[in-house]
C-alpha cells in the first residue's frame, strides 16, 4: 500500500524503493511488488528511448529496453493468479504490458492480452483501453466541429490559421521545439512546442506565440482542462507512431493542419497524403487550414511518409 500510494502521488523513486524492499522481505509470493516494479521499469525504458538518437535505433532497441519490464510484469501476474488475487492487477498494468509487447512486435500476444482484459471488464473494449472511463460518454473516431459544442470558437481559430502557422514556423526555425515526451514514437523524429499543459498556460512559450495563446485563453474548455494539452507538433518524414489509446474517454483532440506536405494524388487514395492518422478503422489526413477532431481514447496510429514524386 505504501508503494502504491507513492506511485499514485508521482513519487516513482520512493515507490521503487518500497517495492524492492517488499521483495527482499517476501521474494516468492510477492506478485504485487513484481507487477509494480515492472510497471516502473516500463517508464524507465521510455525515458531511455526518448534520448536515443535515430542513428542509434535498431530493430532490437525496444526489445532490449522492454524485456526486463515484460518479464517482471508477467512473473508478477502469474504469481497473483496462482494466489487467486487477480483483482490487484490494475488496468494501467495491463495497458503497459500490452503496449510493451506491441513495441517488440509481439502483436498476437498483445492482442490476446487486451482481449483478456476486456473479458475481465478492465477495458471498455479492445479499441478503447482507458483506465478512467465513463460509460455515459459517447465515443466515435472522428467528430464534426458543430458536435463539440464549441465549434464556433474552433472556427475562429481555423479562420486565422495562417497567423498561427507563422508563429509555429518561427518557433521551429528558432530551435525551440523539444522531443515529444510521450514514448509512442517507433521511428523518425517528432518534436513539440507546448503552449498549455494540463490546464496551465506555459507563459515563457506563449511569449513566442501570442496569437495562438490568446485564442486558447478565450476557450475555458481547453485552457482550463486538467487533462488538456495545446502544442505545436512537427513530424519528420519516415516517422511512425505506434498504435495507442489515451487514458480517458473524457476528452477530444483537435488537430489544425499548418504546413502539411502533399503526396502524389494521381497514384492512389492511400498514398495521396504524406501523413495519415488511423482511429480504429477510419483514416484521415491533414490539410493546411483544416481541423480534425478525434476521440483520443480510441486506438490510433500515425504515419508520416516520404512525399511521393
C-alpha positions as CSV (number, residue, x, y, z in Angstrom):
1,X,0.0,0.0,0.0
2,X,2.9,2.4,0.8
3,X,4.5,1.7,-2.6
4,X,1.2,2.2,-4.5
5,X,0.5,5.4,-2.6
6,X,3.9,6.8,-3.6
7,X,3.3,5.7,-7.1
8,X,-0.1,7.5,-7.2
9,X,1.5,10.6,-5.9
10,X,4.1,10.6,-8.7
11,X,7.0,9.6,-6.3
12,X,8.4,6.9,-8.6
13,X,11.8,6.6,-6.9
14,X,10.3,6.2,-3.4
15,X,7.7,3.7,-4.8
16,X,10.5,1.7,-6.5
17,X,12.5,1.5,-3.2
18,X,9.4,0.3,-1.3
19,X,8.6,-2.5,-3.8
20,X,12.3,-3.6,-3.8
21,X,12.2,-3.8,0.0
22,X,9.0,-5.7,-0.2
23,X,10.5,-8.3,-2.5
24,X,13.5,-8.6,-0.2
25,X,11.1,-9.5,2.6
26,X,9.0,-11.9,0.5
27,X,10.6,-12.9,-2.8
28,X,8.5,-15.9,-3.7
29,X,4.9,-14.9,-3.2
30,X,5.1,-11.1,-3.8
31,X,3.5,-10.8,-7.2
32,X,2.1,-7.3,-6.4
33,X,5.6,-5.9,-5.9
34,X,6.8,-7.5,-9.1
35,X,3.9,-6.2,-11.1
36,X,4.5,-2.6,-9.9
37,X,8.3,-2.9,-10.4
38,X,7.7,-4.0,-13.9
39,X,5.3,-1.1,-14.4
40,X,8.1,1.3,-13.2
41,X,10.7,-0.4,-15.5
42,X,8.4,0.4,-18.4
43,X,8.7,4.1,-17.8
44,X,12.4,3.8,-17.2
45,X,12.6,2.2,-20.7
46,X,10.5,5.0,-22.2
47,X,12.9,7.6,-20.7
48,X,15.9,5.9,-22.1
49,X,14.4,5.6,-25.5
50,X,13.5,9.3,-25.6
51,X,17.1,10.3,-25.5
52,X,18.3,7.8,-28.1
53,X,19.1,9.4,-31.4
54,X,17.7,8.0,-34.6
55,X,21.1,6.6,-35.9
56,X,21.3,4.5,-32.7
57,X,17.9,3.0,-33.1
58,X,17.6,-0.6,-34.4
59,X,15.0,-3.3,-34.5
60,X,16.4,-4.6,-31.2
61,X,16.2,-1.2,-29.4
62,X,12.8,-1.7,-28.0
63,X,13.3,-5.4,-27.2
64,X,16.4,-4.7,-25.2
65,X,14.8,-1.9,-23.3
66,X,11.4,-3.6,-22.6
67,X,12.2,-7.3,-22.0
68,X,13.0,-6.7,-18.3
69,X,9.7,-4.9,-17.8
70,X,7.7,-7.6,-19.7
71,X,9.3,-10.4,-17.8
72,X,8.8,-8.7,-14.4
73,X,5.1,-7.9,-15.0
74,X,4.3,-11.4,-16.4
75,X,6.0,-13.1,-13.5
76,X,4.1,-10.9,-11.1
77,X,0.8,-11.5,-12.8
78,X,1.4,-15.3,-12.8
79,X,2.2,-15.2,-9.0
80,X,-1.0,-13.2,-8.3
81,X,-3.1,-15.6,-10.4
82,X,-1.7,-18.5,-8.5
83,X,-2.8,-16.9,-5.3
84,X,-6.3,-16.0,-6.6
85,X,-5.8,-12.3,-6.3
86,X,-6.3,-11.1,-9.9
87,X,-8.2,-8.0,-8.8
88,X,-4.9,-6.5,-7.6
89,X,-3.7,-6.1,-11.2
90,X,-4.9,-2.7,-12.4
91,X,-6.0,-1.7,-16.0
92,X,-2.9,0.5,-16.2
93,X,-0.6,-2.5,-15.7
94,X,-2.4,-4.5,-18.5
95,X,-2.2,-1.5,-20.8
96,X,1.6,-1.1,-20.2
97,X,2.2,-4.8,-20.7
98,X,0.2,-4.9,-23.9
99,X,1.9,-1.8,-25.2
100,X,5.3,-3.2,-24.4
101,X,4.5,-6.4,-26.3
102,X,3.4,-4.4,-29.3
103,X,6.6,-2.4,-29.3
104,X,8.7,-5.6,-29.5
105,X,6.5,-6.8,-32.4
106,X,4.7,-9.5,-30.3
107,X,1.3,-8.3,-31.7
108,X,-0.6,-11.6,-31.2
109,X,0.3,-11.8,-27.5
110,X,-0.6,-8.1,-27.1
111,X,-4.0,-8.6,-28.7
112,X,-4.7,-11.7,-26.7
113,X,-3.8,-9.8,-23.5
114,X,-6.1,-6.9,-24.4
115,X,-9.0,-9.3,-25.2
116,X,-8.5,-11.0,-21.9
117,X,-8.6,-7.6,-20.1
118,X,-11.8,-6.7,-21.9
119,X,-13.3,-10.0,-20.8
120,X,-12.5,-9.2,-17.2
121,X,-14.1,-5.7,-17.6
122,X,-10.7,-3.9,-17.2
123,X,-11.2,-2.1,-20.5
124,X,-14.4,-0.9,-22.3
125,X,-13.4,-2.6,-25.5
126,X,-10.4,-3.8,-27.4
127,X,-10.3,-0.5,-29.2
128,X,-10.8,1.7,-26.2
129,X,-8.4,0.7,-23.4
130,X,-9.0,3.6,-21.0
131,X,-8.0,3.4,-17.3
132,X,-10.5,6.2,-16.5
133,X,-13.8,5.5,-18.3
134,X,-17.3,7.0,-18.1
135,X,-19.9,4.8,-19.7
136,X,-22.3,7.5,-20.5
137,X,-19.9,9.4,-22.7
138,X,-20.4,8.9,-26.5
139,X,-17.4,7.6,-28.4
140,X,-16.7,7.6,-32.2
141,X,-13.4,8.0,-34.1
142,X,-14.0,11.5,-35.7
143,X,-16.3,14.3,-34.8
144,X,-17.6,17.4,-36.7
145,X,-16.8,20.8,-35.3
146,X,-20.5,21.5,-34.5
147,X,-20.7,18.3,-32.4
148,X,-18.1,19.6,-29.9
149,X,-20.4,22.4,-28.6
150,X,-17.5,24.9,-29.0
151,X,-17.5,24.7,-32.8
152,X,-17.9,28.4,-33.3
153,X,-14.8,29.1,-31.2
154,X,-12.8,26.4,-33.1
155,X,-13.9,28.0,-36.4
156,X,-12.4,31.3,-35.2
157,X,-9.0,29.5,-34.7
158,X,-9.3,27.8,-38.1
159,X,-10.1,31.1,-39.9
160,X,-6.8,32.6,-38.6
161,X,-4.7,29.6,-39.2
162,X,-2.1,31.4,-41.3
163,X,-1.1,33.7,-38.4
164,X,-0.9,30.6,-36.2
165,X,1.3,28.9,-38.8
166,X,3.7,31.9,-38.8
167,X,4.1,31.5,-35.0
168,X,4.6,27.7,-35.3
169,X,7.2,28.1,-38.0
170,X,9.0,30.9,-36.2
171,X,9.4,28.8,-33.1
172,X,10.5,25.8,-35.2
173,X,13.1,27.8,-37.1
174,X,14.3,29.2,-33.7
175,X,15.0,25.7,-32.5
176,X,12.5,26.0,-29.6
177,X,10.8,22.6,-30.2
178,X,11.7,19.7,-27.9
179,X,11.4,15.9,-28.4
180,X,7.9,14.6,-27.8
181,X,7.7,13.2,-24.3
182,X,5.1,10.6,-24.9
183,X,7.0,7.5,-25.7
184,X,4.8,6.3,-28.5
185,X,7.1,7.0,-31.4
186,X,8.5,4.0,-33.2
187,X,10.8,5.6,-35.8
188,X,11.7,9.0,-37.1
189,X,11.7,12.4,-35.4
190,X,8.8,14.1,-33.6
191,X,9.1,17.4,-31.8
192,X,6.7,19.7,-30.0
193,X,6.4,23.2,-28.6
194,X,4.0,23.3,-25.7
195,X,1.7,26.2,-25.0
196,X,-0.7,24.8,-22.4
197,X,-0.1,21.8,-20.2
198,X,-2.8,20.2,-18.0
199,X,-4.8,23.4,-17.6
200,X,-1.9,25.7,-17.1
201,X,-0.5,28.3,-19.6
202,X,3.2,27.9,-20.4
203,X,3.9,31.6,-20.2
204,X,7.5,31.5,-21.4
205,X,6.4,29.7,-24.6
206,X,3.3,31.9,-25.1
207,X,5.6,34.9,-25.5
208,X,6.6,33.4,-28.8
209,X,3.0,32.6,-29.9
210,X,0.8,35.3,-28.5
211,X,-1.9,35.0,-31.2
212,X,-2.3,31.3,-30.6
213,X,-2.3,31.5,-26.8
214,X,-4.8,34.4,-26.9
215,X,-7.2,32.3,-28.9
216,X,-6.9,29.4,-26.4
217,X,-7.2,31.7,-23.4
218,X,-10.8,32.5,-24.6
219,X,-11.8,28.8,-24.6
220,X,-12.0,27.7,-21.0
221,X,-13.0,24.1,-22.1
222,X,-9.4,23.9,-23.4
223,X,-7.4,26.4,-21.4
224,X,-8.6,25.2,-18.0
225,X,-8.8,21.5,-18.9
226,X,-6.8,19.5,-16.4
227,X,-6.3,16.7,-19.0
228,X,-5.8,19.1,-21.9
229,X,-2.6,20.0,-23.8
230,X,-2.1,22.6,-26.5
231,X,1.1,22.4,-28.6
232,X,2.6,22.8,-32.0
233,X,3.7,19.4,-33.3
234,X,6.1,18.5,-36.1
235,X,6.9,15.1,-37.6
236,X,9.7,14.4,-40.0
237,X,9.2,12.1,-43.0
238,X,9.6,8.5,-42.0
239,X,8.1,8.9,-38.5
240,X,5.7,6.2,-37.3
241,X,3.7,6.4,-34.1
242,X,2.8,3.1,-32.5
243,X,-0.9,2.1,-32.2
244,X,-2.0,3.5,-28.8
245,X,-5.1,4.8,-27.0
246,X,-5.5,7.7,-24.5
247,X,-6.0,7.2,-20.7
248,X,-9.5,8.6,-20.6
249,X,-12.6,9.0,-22.7
250,X,-13.3,12.4,-21.3
251,X,-11.6,14.5,-23.9
252,X,-11.4,15.1,-27.7
253,X,-8.4,16.3,-29.6
254,X,-8.4,18.9,-32.3
255,X,-5.6,18.9,-34.9
256,X,-5.2,22.0,-37.1
257,X,-3.1,21.5,-40.2
258,X,-0.5,24.2,-40.6
259,X,2.2,23.1,-43.0
260,X,1.4,19.7,-44.4
261,X,3.4,18.3,-47.4
262,X,1.3,16.7,-50.0
263,X,1.9,13.4,-51.8
264,X,1.2,12.5,-55.4
265,X,-2.6,12.5,-55.6
266,X,-2.5,10.7,-59.0
267,X,-1.2,7.3,-57.7
268,X,-3.8,6.1,-55.2
269,X,-6.0,7.3,-52.4
270,X,-3.8,5.6,-49.8
271,X,-0.7,7.5,-50.9
272,X,-2.4,10.8,-51.6
273,X,-1.0,12.3,-48.4
274,X,2.4,12.3,-46.9
275,X,0.9,11.9,-43.4
276,X,-2.1,9.9,-42.3
277,X,-3.8,9.1,-39.0
278,X,-5.9,6.0,-38.3
279,X,-8.5,5.9,-35.5
280,X,-9.9,2.3,-35.2
281,X,-10.7,1.6,-38.8
282,X,-11.1,5.1,-40.2
283,X,-8.4,7.1,-41.9
284,X,-7.9,10.8,-42.3
285,X,-5.1,13.0,-43.5
286,X,-4.2,16.6,-42.5
287,X,-4.7,19.6,-44.8
288,X,-3.5,23.1,-44.4
289,X,-6.1,25.3,-42.6
290,X,-8.4,22.3,-41.9
291,X,-9.2,20.8,-38.5
292,X,-9.6,17.2,-37.5
293,X,-11.5,16.3,-34.3
294,X,-10.8,12.8,-32.9
295,X,-11.6,10.7,-29.9
296,X,-8.3,10.4,-28.0
297,X,-9.5,7.3,-26.1
298,X,-9.7,5.1,-29.2
299,X,-6.9,3.0,-30.8
300,X,-5.0,5.3,-33.1
301,X,-1.8,5.2,-35.2
302,X,0.1,7.8,-37.3
303,X,2.5,7.5,-40.2
304,X,4.4,10.4,-41.8
305,X,5.7,9.0,-45.2
306,X,8.1,10.5,-47.6
307,X,6.3,12.6,-50.2
308,X,5.7,10.8,-53.5
309,X,7.3,12.2,-56.6
